[in-house]
Amino acid sequence: MSAQGDAKRGTLRGVGLGPGAPDLITRRAARLIEGAQVIAYPALAGGDSLARTIAADLIAPGTHEIRIDVPMTRAREPAQQAYDAAASDIAGVLATGKDVICLCEGDPFFYGSFMYLFARLKDRFAVDITPGVTSLTACAARAALPLTARNEVMTILPGPLPDGDLRGHLRGADTLALMKVGRHLPRLRDLLAAEGLLHAATYVERATLGAERILPLADAPDDAPYFSMILIAKGADPWLTPPP
């Protein structure tokens, strides 16, 4: 993907890293990171960067690093200010003709923080996107849960949505994924129980990482981390069911 730019300017490259296991980084992403002069990555303000940790073995010594400290607050303004500052720093590098490799957990355009930089810089610089393995497909693979087949409908929902907004979606899809579960897990479990879907719900925490957990939602802990997901399969396509 590209936008306005010229040959003397660098390219902003959003590189998906996959869900966490370093060996799920694609060959293209690995090549770009290994050859990078400048990388940028999000980090918890005052804490670690999962994105950098995933790619650590590929980052060459002497690579210039732009750390984007993103405050984890419910208010949007502090995070927007962090992306404003990062976009300014990245633009300064791109204007010199150097590419910037922006590391993104999962896929850059699937609930990826890279989208905020993309929105700020796409009209001034060329942009290239390298997709990554998504948390959705990683959770399904680790839980051994096929997502959709033939004409089945799948819906992806953010956990913070109010119950009233979630109910209609829950009733209208064959397979569902509830993302950004975190502190919302007890409320979401109660909602799924009320909708008669608790038996079909699987909880996946930190998929592909060392602390991974996969449980029936009924057995999941109330204190769920940010990197957790609920998968709901109402019923398998009959063509996927072996004959008796």
PASEBA-1860 file (N, C-alpha, C; in nm, 3 decimals):
! residues 244
1> MSAQGDAK> 0.086/-0.118/0.000/0.000/0.000/0.000/0.090/0.123/0.000 ~ 0.053/0.223/-0.076/0.137/0.342/-0.081/0.050/0.466/-0.081 ~ 0.115/0.577/-0.050/0.048/0.706/-0.051/0.143/0.805/-0.114 ~ 0.109/0.931/-0.108/0.192/1.032/-0.170/0.330/1.032/-0.107 ~ 0.430/1.049/-0.187/0.568/1.051/-0.138/0.658/1.071/-0.258 ~ 0.789/1.075/-0.235/0.882/1.085/-0.346/1.001/0.996/-0.316 ~ 1.088/0.979/-0.420/1.197/0.883/-0.411/1.298/0.920/-0.303 ~ 1.302/1.045/-0.261/1.401/1.089/-0.162/1.352/1.067/-0.020
9> RGTLRGVG> 1.230/1.024/-0.005/1.175/1.002/0.128/1.171/0.853/0.161 ~ 1.177/0.824/0.288/1.170/0.686/0.330/1.027/0.635/0.330 ~ 1.014/0.505/0.348/0.884/0.439/0.352/0.855/0.393/0.493 ~ 0.735/0.417/0.538/0.689/0.365/0.665/0.639/0.223/0.642 ~ 0.696/0.127/0.715/0.662/-0.013/0.694/0.600/-0.070/0.822 ~ 0.471/-0.099/0.817/0.404/-0.164/0.929/0.422/-0.313/0.918 ~ 0.488/-0.372/1.016/0.527/-0.513/1.007/0.457/-0.593/1.117 ~ 0.370/-0.684/1.079/0.302/-0.770/1.175/0.395/-0.878/1.227
17> LGPGAPDL> 0.393/-0.898/1.357/0.482/-0.993/1.422/0.415/-1.124/1.459 ~ 0.285/-1.133/1.442/0.214/-1.250/1.489/0.177/-1.239/1.636 ~ 0.119/-1.344/1.692/0.058/-1.335/1.825/0.153/-1.340/1.942 ~ 0.280/-1.371/1.919/0.373/-1.372/2.032/0.489/-1.467/2.019 ~ 0.467/-1.587/1.969/0.577/-1.681/1.950/0.669/-1.630/1.839 ~ 0.798/-1.613/1.865/0.887/-1.557/1.763/0.891/-1.637/1.634 ~ 0.870/-1.769/1.641/0.877/-1.849/1.519/0.751/-1.839/1.434 ~ 0.656/-1.757/1.476/0.540/-1.728/1.392/0.556/-1.597/1.314
25> ITRRAARL> 0.671/-1.532/1.327/0.702/-1.418/1.242/0.722/-1.468/1.099 ~ 0.664/-1.401/1.002/0.678/-1.445/0.863/0.820/-1.419/0.813 ~ 0.857/-1.487/0.706/0.990/-1.468/0.647/1.007/-1.324/0.598 ~ 0.903/-1.267/0.542/0.913/-1.128/0.493/0.936/-1.032/0.609 ~ 0.859/-1.051/0.717/0.876/-0.963/0.832/1.016/-0.976/0.890 ~ 1.066/-1.099/0.900/1.200/-1.121/0.954/1.305/-1.051/0.868 ~ 1.292/-1.060/0.737/1.388/-0.996/0.648/1.388/-0.844/0.666 ~ 1.270/-0.785/0.678/1.261/-0.640/0.695/1.323/-0.596/0.829
33> IEGAQVIA> 1.296/-0.672/0.934/1.348/-0.634/1.066/1.500/-0.648/1.069 ~ 1.551/-0.757/1.013/1.697/-0.779/1.012/1.771/-0.670/0.937 ~ 1.707/-0.616/0.833/1.773/-0.514/0.752/1.741/-0.371/0.793 ~ 1.670/-0.354/0.902/1.623/-0.220/0.940/1.735/-0.134/0.996 ~ 1.735/-0.009/0.954/1.819/0.092/1.018/1.747/0.158/1.135 ~ 1.614/0.168/1.121/1.533/0.234/1.224/1.409/0.148/1.248 ~ 1.381/0.121/1.375/1.257/0.053/1.409/1.179/0.138/1.509 ~ 1.049/0.121/1.507/0.962/0.186/1.606/0.870/0.079/1.662
41> YPALAGGD> 0.830/0.095/1.786/0.744/-0.006/1.847/0.670/0.053/1.967 ~ 0.548/0.005/1.992/0.473/0.051/2.109/0.522/-0.019/2.234 ~ 0.507/0.047/2.347/0.543/-0.010/2.476/0.450/0.045/2.582 ~ 0.429/-0.032/2.686/0.356/0.020/2.800/0.438/0.132/2.862 ~ 0.376/0.242/2.891/0.448/0.357/2.948/0.520/0.312/3.075 ~ 0.652/0.324/3.074/0.731/0.285/3.189/0.753/0.136/3.201 ~ 0.707/0.058/3.102/0.719/-0.087/3.110/0.784/-0.145/2.985 ~ 0.762/-0.274/2.964/0.824/-0.346/2.853/0.743/-0.331/2.725
49> SLARTIAA> 0.806/-0.371/2.616/0.738/-0.375/2.486/0.730/-0.520/2.441 ~ 0.610/-0.575/2.433/0.594/-0.710/2.383/0.639/-0.719/2.238 ~ 0.609/-0.616/2.159/0.648/-0.617/2.019/0.800/-0.632/2.004 ~ 0.874/-0.554/2.081/1.020/-0.563/2.071/1.070/-0.698/2.122 ~ 1.008/-0.750/2.225/1.048/-0.879/2.279/1.031/-0.989/2.175 ~ 0.921/-0.987/2.100/0.897/-1.089/1.999/1.006/-1.087/1.893 ~ 1.048/-0.967/1.853/1.143/-0.951/1.742/1.288/-0.935/1.787 ~ 1.315/-0.948/1.916/1.446/-0.911/1.971/1.562/-0.978/1.899
57> DLIAPGTH> 1.550/-1.106/1.865/1.661/-1.179/1.803/1.692/-1.131/1.662 ~ 1.601/-1.054/1.603/1.620/-1.009/1.465/1.673/-0.866/1.455 ~ 1.677/-0.794/1.565/1.717/-0.653/1.564/1.869/-0.644/1.573 ~ 1.929/-0.586/1.472/2.075/-0.578/1.465/2.129/-0.477/1.566 ~ 2.248/-0.501/1.618/2.312/-0.401/1.705/2.327/-0.268/1.632 ~ 2.303/-0.161/1.702/2.318/-0.028/1.642/2.194/0.023/1.572 ~ 2.089/-0.058/1.566/1.963/-0.013/1.505/1.906/0.101/1.589 ~ 1.866/0.209/1.522/1.804/0.321/1.593/1.662/0.282/1.630
65> EIRIDVPM> 1.625/0.302/1.756/1.494/0.258/1.805/1.411/0.378/1.850 ~ 1.287/0.380/1.805/1.190/0.480/1.848/1.087/0.409/1.933 ~ 1.092/0.433/2.061/0.999/0.369/2.155/0.875/0.458/2.170 ~ 0.759/0.398/2.158/0.633/0.472/2.167/0.568/0.434/2.299 ~ 0.583/0.516/2.400/0.525/0.488/2.531/0.377/0.524/2.530 ~ 0.293/0.421/2.538/0.148/0.440/2.529/0.087/0.420/2.668 ~ 0.027/0.523/2.726/-0.037/0.508/2.857/-0.159/0.418/2.848 ~ -0.173/0.326/2.943/-0.289/0.237/2.947/-0.396/0.300/3.036
73> TRAREPAQ> -0.471/0.394/2.981/-0.578/0.460/3.054/-0.706/0.452/2.971 ~ -0.820/0.465/3.038/-0.947/0.463/2.965/-0.965/0.591/2.883 ~ -0.907/0.700/2.929/-0.914/0.824/2.853/-0.832/0.810/2.725 ~ -0.885/0.857/2.614/-0.818/0.843/2.485/-0.709/0.947/2.462 ~ -0.720/1.062/2.526/-0.630/1.172/2.495/-0.482/1.141/2.520 ~ -0.444/1.078/2.634/-0.302/1.051/2.655/-0.241/0.961/2.547 ~ -0.314/0.859/2.505/-0.262/0.771/2.401/-0.253/0.844/2.268 ~ -0.353/0.927/2.237/-0.348/1.003/2.112/-0.229/1.098/2.110
81> QAYDAAAS> -0.199/1.157/2.225/-0.081/1.244/2.233/0.048/1.165/2.211 ~ 0.052/1.042/2.262/0.170/0.958/2.242/0.189/0.926/2.094 ~ 0.080/0.897/2.023/0.091/0.869/1.880/0.124/0.994/1.800 ~ 0.075/1.109/1.844/0.113/1.235/1.779/0.264/1.256/1.788 ~ 0.320/1.236/1.907/0.463/1.255/1.927/0.543/1.154/1.847 ~ 0.498/1.027/1.846/0.569/0.924/1.771/0.565/0.952/1.622 ~ 0.450/0.995/1.572/0.438/1.026/1.429/0.533/1.138/1.391 ~ 0.550/1.236/1.479/0.643/1.345/1.452/0.787/1.294/1.445
89> DIAGVLAT> 0.823/1.206/1.540/0.959/1.151/1.540/0.983/1.065/1.415 ~ 0.886/0.985/1.379/0.900/0.898/1.262/0.907/0.981/1.134 ~ 0.825/1.085/1.125/0.826/1.172/1.007/0.963/1.236/0.989 ~ 1.027/1.273/1.100/1.160/1.331/1.091/1.260/1.236/1.030 ~ 1.250/1.107/1.062/1.339/1.006/1.004/1.305/0.981/0.858 ~ 1.177/0.965/0.827/1.136/0.939/0.690/1.178/1.052/0.596 ~ 1.176/1.174/0.646/1.214/1.289/0.564/1.361/1.287/0.524 ~ 1.442/1.211/0.596/1.585/1.200/0.562/1.611/1.093/0.458
97> GKDVICLC> 1.508/1.017/0.421/1.524/0.913/0.322/1.535/0.773/0.378 ~ 1.533/0.759/0.509/1.543/0.627/0.571/1.403/0.568/0.591 ~ 1.393/0.437/0.571/1.269/0.367/0.604/1.259/0.350/0.755 ~ 1.136/0.339/0.803/1.111/0.308/0.944/1.026/0.181/0.949 ~ 1.078/0.079/1.018/1.006/-0.046/1.036/0.930/-0.037/1.167 ~ 0.798/-0.035/1.160/0.716/-0.024/1.279/0.665/-0.163/1.317 ~ 0.707/-0.211/1.433/0.670/-0.344/1.480/0.530/-0.341/1.539 ~ 0.451/-0.440/1.502/0.313/-0.446/1.550/0.277/-0.588/1.589
105> EGDPFFYG> 0.232/-0.608/1.712/0.185/-0.740/1.754/0.068/-0.782/1.666 ~ 0.061/-0.910/1.634/-0.048/-0.958/1.551/-0.036/-0.905/1.410 ~ -0.141/-0.845/1.361/-0.147/-0.789/1.227/-0.168/-0.638/1.237 ~ -0.098/-0.559/1.156/-0.108/-0.413/1.168/-0.248/-0.357/1.151 ~ -0.331/-0.423/1.070/-0.463/-0.369/1.041/-0.576/-0.449/1.107 ~ -0.543/-0.531/1.205/-0.645/-0.605/1.280/-0.630/-0.568/1.427 ~ -0.704/-0.466/1.468/-0.692/-0.410/1.603/-0.547/-0.372/1.635 ~ -0.473/-0.331/1.533/-0.331/-0.301/1.553/-0.307/-0.154/1.584
113> SFMYLFAR> -0.215/-0.127/1.675/-0.182/0.012/1.710/-0.119/0.085/1.593 ~ -0.064/0.012/1.497/-0.003/0.077/1.381/-0.102/0.165/1.306 ~ -0.230/0.132/1.313/-0.329/0.211/1.239/-0.328/0.358/1.279 ~ -0.292/0.388/1.405/-0.290/0.526/1.449/-0.175/0.604/1.385 ~ -0.063/0.536/1.364/0.048/0.599/1.293/0.016/0.611/1.145 ~ -0.044/0.508/1.090/-0.084/0.510/0.950/-0.174/0.629/0.919 ~ -0.273/0.653/1.006/-0.366/0.763/0.984/-0.294/0.899/0.984 ~ -0.190/0.910/1.064/-0.119/1.037/1.077/-0.016/1.061/0.966
121> LKDRFAVD> 0.032/0.955/0.902/0.146/0.970/0.812/0.118/0.929/0.667 ~ 0.007/0.863/0.640/-0.017/0.807/0.507/-0.027/0.910/0.397 ~ -0.066/1.033/0.428/-0.080/1.135/0.324/0.050/1.207/0.293 ~ 0.153/1.180/0.372/0.282/1.247/0.349/0.394/1.154/0.305 ~ 0.379/1.023/0.335/0.486/0.929/0.306/0.429/0.801/0.247 ~ 0.513/0.730/0.173/0.475/0.598/0.123/0.465/0.502/0.242 ~ 0.369/0.412/0.234/0.345/0.316/0.342/0.335/0.177/0.282 ~ 0.396/0.080/0.349/0.389/-0.059/0.306/0.351/-0.145/0.426
129> ITPGVTSL> 0.260/-0.239/0.406/0.210/-0.322/0.516/0.251/-0.468/0.495 ~ 0.310/-0.527/0.597/0.339/-0.670/0.597/0.244/-0.737/0.697 ~ 0.149/-0.816/0.650/0.052/-0.876/0.741/0.118/-0.978/0.834 ~ 0.050/-1.004/0.945/0.100/-1.101/1.040/-0.009/-1.199/1.080 ~ 0.030/-1.308/1.143/-0.067/-1.404/1.197/-0.148/-1.332/1.304 ~ -0.280/-1.337/1.294/-0.364/-1.265/1.389/-0.383/-1.343/1.518 ~ -0.417/-1.270/1.624/-0.449/-1.337/1.750/-0.571/-1.427/1.734 ~ -0.664/-1.389/1.648/-0.784/-1.469/1.626/-0.749/-1.607/1.571
137> TACAARAA> -0.671/-1.611/1.464/-0.637/-1.739/1.404/-0.542/-1.818/1.494 ~ -0.458/-1.749/1.569/-0.369/-1.820/1.662/-0.449/-1.886/1.773 ~ -0.548/-1.816/1.828/-0.631/-1.874/1.935/-0.709/-1.994/1.882 ~ -0.764/-1.982/1.763/-0.839/-2.093/1.706/-0.750/-2.214/1.684 ~ -0.628/-2.190/1.636/-0.536/-2.301/1.612/-0.496/-2.369/1.743 ~ -0.465/-2.289/1.844/-0.421/-2.347/1.971/-0.535/-2.420/2.043 ~ -0.658/-2.372/2.024/-0.773/-2.437/2.085/-0.829/-2.550/2.000 ~ -0.768/-2.572/1.882/-0.815/-2.674/1.788/-0.964/-2.656/1.759
145> LPLTARNE> -1.001/-2.532/1.730/-1.141/-2.498/1.709/-1.160/-2.437/1.570 ~ -1.211/-2.513/1.473/-1.236/-2.454/1.341/-1.331/-2.336/1.353 ~ -1.303/-2.231/1.278/-1.381/-2.108/1.292/-1.505/-2.107/1.204 ~ -1.488/-2.120/1.075/-1.603/-2.113/0.984/-1.583/-2.209/0.868 ~ -1.693/-2.253/0.811/-1.691/-2.339/0.693/-1.809/-2.302/0.604 ~ -1.789/-2.319/0.475/-1.893/-2.297/0.375/-1.963/-2.163/0.394 ~ -2.093/-2.162/0.426/-2.168/-2.037/0.435/-2.190/-1.990/0.578 ~ -2.114/-2.041/0.673/-2.128/-1.997/0.811/-2.086/-1.851/0.827
153> VMTILPGP> -2.147/-1.786/0.922/-2.121/-1.645/0.948/-2.040/-1.632/1.076 ~ -1.931/-1.556/1.069/-1.849/-1.531/1.187/-1.854/-1.384/1.222 ~ -1.859/-1.354/1.352/-1.863/-1.217/1.400/-1.753/-1.198/1.503 ~ -1.682/-1.086/1.492/-1.577/-1.051/1.586/-1.624/-0.929/1.665 ~ -1.621/-0.941/1.798/-1.676/-0.837/1.884/-1.573/-0.793/1.988 ~ -1.563/-0.663/2.014/-1.480/-0.617/2.125/-1.554/-0.631/2.258 ~ -1.488/-0.689/2.355/-1.550/-0.715/2.484/-1.607/-0.593/2.555 ~ -1.548/-0.474/2.540/-1.602/-0.358/2.612/-1.740/-0.311/2.565
161> LPDGDLRG> -1.791/-0.364/2.453/-1.925/-0.323/2.409/-2.028/-0.351/2.518 ~ -2.128/-0.265/2.532/-2.236/-0.291/2.630/-2.312/-0.418/2.598 ~ -2.372/-0.478/2.701/-2.445/-0.603/2.683/-2.554/-0.592/2.577 ~ -2.625/-0.482/2.577/-2.733/-0.466/2.481/-2.684/-0.471/2.337 ~ -2.567/-0.415/2.312/-2.511/-0.418/2.176/-2.461/-0.558/2.140 ~ -2.412/-0.630/2.241/-2.357/-0.763/2.214/-2.466/-0.866/2.184 ~ -2.581/-0.853/2.248/-2.683/-0.957/2.238/-2.725/-0.986/2.095 ~ -2.753/-0.881/2.020/-2.797/-0.901/1.883/-2.695/-0.973/1.799
169> HLRGADTL> -2.567/-0.940/1.818/-2.461/-1.008/1.743/-2.449/-1.153/1.786 ~ -2.462/-1.177/1.915/-2.450/-1.314/1.965/-2.556/-1.405/1.904 ~ -2.673/-1.350/1.880/-2.783/-1.432/1.830/-2.779/-1.451/1.679 ~ -2.700/-1.369/1.608/-2.707/-1.371/1.463/-2.591/-1.437/1.392 ~ -2.493/-1.494/1.465/-2.376/-1.551/1.401/-2.361/-1.698/1.438 ~ -2.289/-1.772/1.353/-2.261/-1.913/1.380/-2.140/-1.930/1.470 ~ -2.040/-1.845/1.448/-1.918/-1.846/1.527/-1.887/-1.704/1.570 ~ -1.841/-1.688/1.693/-1.809/-1.554/1.743/-1.675/-1.554/1.813
177> ALMKVGRH> -1.610/-1.439/1.808/-1.488/-1.417/1.885/-1.507/-1.289/1.964 ~ -1.487/-1.298/2.094/-1.492/-1.181/2.182/-1.348/-1.147/2.218 ~ -1.305/-1.029/2.174/-1.167/-0.986/2.197/-1.163/-0.878/2.305 ~ -1.041/-0.844/2.346/-1.021/-0.741/2.449/-1.101/-0.776/2.574 ~ -1.088/-0.899/2.618/-1.170/-0.949/2.727/-1.131/-0.885/2.859 ~ -1.008/-0.909/2.905/-0.957/-0.847/3.026/-1.054/-0.842/3.142 ~ -1.071/-0.723/3.198/-1.156/-0.705/3.317/-1.305/-0.729/3.288 ~ -1.341/-0.743/3.161/-1.481/-0.763/3.126/-1.523/-0.910/3.134
185> LPRLRDLL> -1.432/-1.000/3.166/-1.463/-1.143/3.159/-1.584/-1.183/3.245 ~ -1.594/-1.145/3.371/-1.711/-1.187/3.449/-1.843/-1.143/3.387 ~ -1.848/-1.020/3.337/-1.971/-0.971/3.274/-2.002/-1.048/3.146 ~ -1.900/-1.076/3.065/-1.921/-1.148/2.941/-1.964/-1.292/2.967 ~ -1.908/-1.354/3.068/-1.947/-1.491/3.103/-2.094/-1.495/3.146 ~ -2.135/-1.398/3.226/-2.275/-1.392/3.268/-2.367/-1.373/3.149 ~ -2.325/-1.288/3.056/-2.407/-1.263/2.937/-2.421/-1.389/2.853 ~ -2.311/-1.459/2.832/-2.316/-1.581/2.751/-2.398/-1.689/2.820
193> AAEGLLHA> -2.389/-1.696/2.951/-2.472/-1.792/3.024/-2.620/-1.760/3.005 ~ -2.655/-1.632/3.013/-2.795/-1.592/2.996/-2.845/-1.620/2.855 ~ -2.754/-1.618/2.758/-2.791/-1.644/2.619/-2.783/-1.793/2.585 ~ -2.750/-1.878/2.681/-2.742/-2.021/2.657/-2.621/-2.063/2.576 ~ -2.513/-1.983/2.583/-2.395/-2.011/2.501/-2.272/-2.049/2.582 ~ -2.285/-2.056/2.714/-2.168/-2.081/2.796/-2.104/-2.216/2.763 ~ -2.186/-2.315/2.732/-2.133/-2.450/2.702/-2.048/-2.452/2.575 ~ -2.071/-2.355/2.486/-2.002/-2.352/2.357/-1.883/-2.256/2.356
201> ATYVERAT> -1.851/-2.196/2.472/-1.750/-2.090/2.478/-1.617/-2.143/2.531 ~ -1.510/-2.110/2.460/-1.375/-2.149/2.498/-1.294/-2.024/2.528 ~ -1.220/-2.027/2.638/-1.136/-1.915/2.681/-0.991/-1.945/2.645 ~ -0.925/-1.850/2.578/-0.784/-1.865/2.541/-0.707/-1.744/2.593 ~ -0.600/-1.771/2.664/-0.519/-1.666/2.726/-0.375/-1.676/2.677 ~ -0.321/-1.564/2.629/-0.181/-1.556/2.586/-0.146/-1.668/2.488 ~ -0.221/-1.678/2.381/-0.201/-1.784/2.282/-0.059/-1.780/2.225 ~ 0.002/-1.895/2.216/0.137/-1.923/2.161/0.249/-1.879/2.254
209> LGAERILP> 0.218/-1.818/2.366/0.321/-1.775/2.461/0.338/-1.879/2.572 ~ 0.443/-1.865/2.651/0.473/-1.963/2.754/0.365/-1.975/2.859 ~ 0.294/-1.867/2.885/0.190/-1.868/2.988/0.052/-1.897/2.931 ~ 0.046/-1.958/2.814/-0.082/-1.987/2.747/-0.173/-2.074/2.833 ~ -0.303/-2.040/2.831/-0.404/-2.123/2.896/-0.525/-2.134/2.806 ~ -0.580/-2.254/2.796/-0.700/-2.280/2.716/-0.797/-2.357/2.804 ~ -0.914/-2.298/2.829/-1.010/-2.355/2.923/-1.153/-2.337/2.872 ~ -1.246/-2.422/2.916/-1.387/-2.385/2.897/-1.412/-2.252/2.968
217> LADAPDDA> -1.490/-2.166/2.909/-1.512/-2.035/2.970/-1.567/-2.048/3.111 ~ -1.645/-2.149/3.137/-1.701/-2.169/3.271/-1.591/-2.185/3.377 ~ -1.473/-2.231/3.336/-1.363/-2.254/3.431/-1.258/-2.143/3.429 ~ -1.278/-2.041/3.348/-1.178/-1.935/3.333/-1.174/-1.846/3.457 ~ -1.057/-1.786/3.485/-1.045/-1.697/3.601/-1.115/-1.565/3.576 ~ -1.161/-1.502/3.685/-1.225/-1.370/3.671/-1.124/-1.264/3.628 ~ -1.000/-1.280/3.671/-0.896/-1.181/3.644/-0.823/-1.218/3.516 ~ -0.879/-1.182/3.402/-0.821/-1.216/3.273/-0.726/-1.107/3.226
225> PYFSMILI> -0.617/-1.144/3.160/-0.526/-1.042/3.107/-0.581/-0.979/2.980 ~ -0.517/-0.873/2.936/-0.559/-0.806/2.813/-0.552/-0.904/2.695 ~ -0.447/-0.985/2.690/-0.431/-1.079/2.579/-0.509/-1.207/2.606 ~ -0.639/-1.195/2.599/-0.727/-1.310/2.617/-0.845/-1.296/2.521 ~ -0.908/-1.409/2.492/-1.014/-1.412/2.392/-1.114/-1.522/2.427 ~ -1.238/-1.501/2.388/-1.341/-1.602/2.401/-1.388/-1.641/2.262 ~ -1.383/-1.771/2.231/-1.432/-1.823/2.104/-1.560/-1.902/2.128 ~ -1.660/-1.878/2.044/-1.790/-1.942/2.061/-1.829/-2.007/1.929
233> AKGADPWL> -1.839/-2.138/1.930/-1.883/-2.212/1.812/-2.018/-2.276/1.844 ~ -2.124/-2.225/1.783/-2.258/-2.274/1.817/-2.283/-2.416/1.767 ~ -2.227/-2.449/1.653/-2.248/-2.583/1.599/-2.166/-2.602/1.473 ~ -2.099/-2.714/1.463/-2.012/-2.738/1.348/-2.095/-2.766/1.222 ~ -2.040/-2.728/1.109/-2.099/-2.764/0.982/-2.109/-2.916/0.974 ~ -2.223/-2.971/0.933/-2.239/-3.117/0.932/-2.137/-3.189/0.844 ~ -2.084/-3.119/0.746/-1.983/-3.181/0.659/-1.850/-3.201/0.733 ~ -1.833/-3.132/0.849/-1.712/-3.150/0.929/-1.729/-3.258/1.036
241> TPPP> -1.848/-3.314/1.046/-1.875/-3.417/1.146/-1.856/-3.555/1.086 ~ -1.768/-3.637/1.142/-1.746/-3.771/1.085/-1.874/-3.855/1.096 ~ -1.893/-3.944/1.001/-2.012/-4.033/1.008/-1.999/-4.128/1.126 ~ -2.111/-4.174/1.180/-2.105/-4.266/1.295/-2.045/-4.401/1.256
END
